[in-house]
Each structure stands twice: as C-alpha cells, then as structure tokens.
Amino acid sequence: MTHNIIKTDNYLLIGSDDDIRRGLFYCVRRKNIFQDEGEDIHCCMGDIRIIAHLPLNNSPVLEGIDLLPPLEDENEKLAEEFKSSYKKVGVTDYEVSSFIVGYNKAKEKYKYTEEDLREALFEVLNTSKEECCATHTKDSIVRRVIKSLQQPKIPDAFECEMVTMNKGYTEESDYPYQQCDIPKITTNSQGFTQWVGSYIFKTKNQN
C-alpha cells in the first residue's frame, strides 16, 4: 500500500483518515503536532491522525507511533551495488572504500544529474513574469533552485509491505476469522516498531 508523506521541519509523517479521535495528530492549518486524548474535541475537520513517522534533525521519537525506516545512505547503497556486481571475483574492503572515495570526489566536480537539470529548467519555466518582477531578477530564482537541489532529497511517499491478518490479530485457526491487511512491521536495533517497505521519490515535474 502506498502512503503519501507529510513533510515537516523535524519529521516525515504518514497519516490516517479514519475516525479515531485519540492519539497524536497533525494540524493541517497550523502545521504542528498535538495530542488528543478524546476527552475534549481538539481536532478540526481535516486534521490527520499520525500512524507512522521518521524523526529528522535529531528530533525525538514520537512515543507510541510506529517508525518508518531510516533514509538510505547513498554511499552505502552504491557500495552494496558495487560489491554485488563484482561478487564472483571478490571485492576487498579497501576496494569498496576506494570506490566510495572516488565517487565522492566525482560528485564534487559533477554535482548535478540530468534529473536535477530537468527540475531546475521546469522551475524556471514555470515561474511567472510577476514573480520575476517581485524578486527583481531571474538570477535570484536560479540561485533558489540551485539551493533546493543541494538539499537532501526527501521522499514523497512510502510503499508499505502488507500482511494479511485477522481483524483481532489472532491466528487463522481462531474462529470467527475476518481477514484484513495491515502494515508489515519489524523491530529495529533500538527496540522500536518499524514499518517494512521502500520510499518513493518523484521529480517536481512529474504529474
């Protein structure tokens, strides 16, 4: 199942549109997180109950809310792909380290990909004449786009693996058995419940 991600300064959030009026919520109007115990009506129409999250910028874990997997480190991913590609001949730790050093050195010179260029061009082309005038110069828009490209890429959605369970989360041998699909979970090294799945990244010019 695919869930859209809500991005805040300190968290990536996944919300539910169910009717449960208890737990942690994301206030769409004020763009903040608040607790609702259900005793009083604190939620407004459109507020979103948080069902999974990922702390950013060393922010604390939201107690009682499932975690999303950590964002994948690009170097680690490429190193694993490198080792896998040359698995038959064997790859030493020194060769993997050399690969990462070379990759980082190349990135210093070739900072932007073709995808980055496409995003930058679409951003400039979609900027209205009025906005150009308001900011006095197209150069300021270009600088803004370059700055955005230098920021870490944040996913737009999360593809969650699902498992089929009884609605009461009991064994299939129990009676009555009503099937339902729930997110597949694991326990991370810190003992927190974490969803299993993968992040989805979209370019800005995608429909």
N, C-alpha and C positions, 0 to 999 in steps of 0.2 A: 504494500500500500504506500502511496506517495503522499507525504505531508509537506505543505508549504512551510517555510521557515520565517518566523518573525525575527528581524534583526534589531537589537538594541545596542547601546554602547557597551554593555557588560555581559550580555547573554545572547545566545541563539535559542529561540523558543519554538515549541510546537504546541498548538492549542487544539482544544476540542470544542465543538459546537453543541455538546449535549446539554441537558437541562439541570445538571448537578450544580447547585448553588453553594458549594462548600469547597474550600481549598485555596490554592494560590491562583490569582487571576492577573491577566494583563489588561490594563485600562487603555483602550484604543485612543480615547480623547487626550488623556494626559501622558500617555506613553510611559507608564510606570507599572510596577508590580505591587500588588496588595493582597492581603489575606482576607478571606471571607469565611467566617465560621457558620454562616447560615442563620444566626440568631436575629440579625437585622438585615434589611435589604441594602447591601452596599453596592451590588453590581448594577450596572446600567445595561440596557439593550446593546448588544454588540461587544461587550467585554468578553474576553476569551479565557477559558479555564486552561491553565498550563498543565500538560501531561508529560512533557519531556523537555530537557534543556541542556545547554552546554555553557558553562561559565567561560567568559573571556576576560583578559586583562587581570588574571589572578583573583577574580571575584569569587565569593563563597558559593558552595553548592547549595541549591535550594532544597531544604530538608523535606524529605518525603516525596520528591519528584524524581522520576527516572532520568538518568543521564543519557545524552547522545554520545556516540564515540568521539574521541579527540580528533581534531582535524589532522589529516595525514601530512606528515612532513615530506616535502617534495624530494629532498635529498635521499631520505630513507627509501622512498618508493622507487626512485631511479636506481639506487644501489641494489635493491632486491631484483629489479628487472635485469640489471647488468649481470648479477650472479646467476640468475635463471638462464639467461641467454648463453652463457659460457659454462653451464653446469657440467657438460660432458668432458671438457678439458680441465676443469678445476680452476677456481679463482681464489687467490690468497687474499687475506685481509689487507695487505699492502696494496694490491692491485685495486681493490674496492676503494680504499682511501685515496689512491691516486686518481681514480675515476671521478670521485666527488670533488677533489681539489681542481681538477681540470674543468669540470662542469661549472663550478662556481667562478672560476677565472673567465670562462667564456661568457657567463652571464654579466660580468662587469662591463664587457665591451658590447655585447649584443643583448641589451636589456629587454627589448620588446619583441613580441612574436607577431605573426601576421594577424592573429586574432586580436591582439592589442591594437594594432593599426586600424583594423576594421571598426573597433569600438570607438576609437578616437575620431575617425572620419564621420561616423554616424552622429556622434555627439556634436561635432562642429556643424554638420549639415542641418541638424535638427534644431540648432539654436536660432531663435527668431531675430530679425533685424532690431526689434525693440530691445531685446536683451543685450545685443551687441552695443547699442547706443547707451544703455543703462550702465554697462560696465566700461564704457569709453573706448575699449579696444578689443579686437579679436584675440590679441596676444594673451590677455588675461584669461580668456576662455580656454585657449590652448594650454596655458600653464595649469589651469584647474584640471583639465583632462589628464595631463601628464602626471599630476599629483595623485589622481584617483587610480591610475594604472600602477603606481608604486605601492599602493596599499595592498595588504594581504588579501587574496581572493576569498570571499565569503560565499558559501553555498546558498542556493535559492530554495532547495527542497531536500528532503530526506526520503529515500526509498527503504522502507522498513520491511524486513522479512517477517512473515506471519506464520503462526502455528494455529492449528485447529484444536479447540478445547471445548469442554462442557461449559455452559454458562456459569456453573458454580465452581469451575476449575477443578473438577474431580475426574476420576478415571472413566474411560469409556464403558467399563463394566458396570458402573453405577447406573441406577435407574431412578427417574427418567433422565435420558441423556439428550441435551439440546446443544447442537454444535454451534460454535461461534469462533471467529478468527480474532486472535489477539496478537500484539507485537511479540516477536521472539526476543527473549532477554538473556543476558549473561551477567555474571558478577565480575567486576573489574578488580584490579590488584588492591584497591583501597576498600573493597567490600561493598561498593555501591552497585545498585541495579542499573544495567546499561543496555540500551536497545542494540539490536543487531541489524545491520543494513549498510547502505552506502549513500554518500552525499551526491547531489545533482547540482552541477554548475551550468548556468546559462549565460550566454553573452548578452549584452544590453540590447543588441539589435534583433534578438530573437523574438518571434511573435509568441 
